[in-house]
Amino acid sequence: MNRGDSSNGLSYTAQFALERRLSPHFELGLAANATKGEGYRPRFGVLYLRWYQMPWNGNLPMPVRPMMPYYAW
C-alpha cells in the first residue's frame, strides 16, 4: 500500500502565444509555458513558422457586429 504525501504549497502556470503575419502565406509564432509546483518545474518554448497554401489576409469587418439571437429575426 502506498500513501500519498499531504503537503501544502503554492503552484502556478503562466503561458503566452504570439503570432506575426509575414505575408499572405507565412506567419511567425512564438509560444511559451512555465509551471511551478513543489518538485515540479517544466518549462518550454516553441518558435514556429506557419505556411498557408492558399493566400489568406484574414481581414475582418470592423467594428465586429454582435451576434443576433435566433428569436430576433
Secondary structure, DSSP 8 states (H G I E B T S, - for coil): -----------EEEEEEEEEE-SSSEEEEEEEEEEEBTTB--EEEEEEEEE-SS-------SS------GGG-
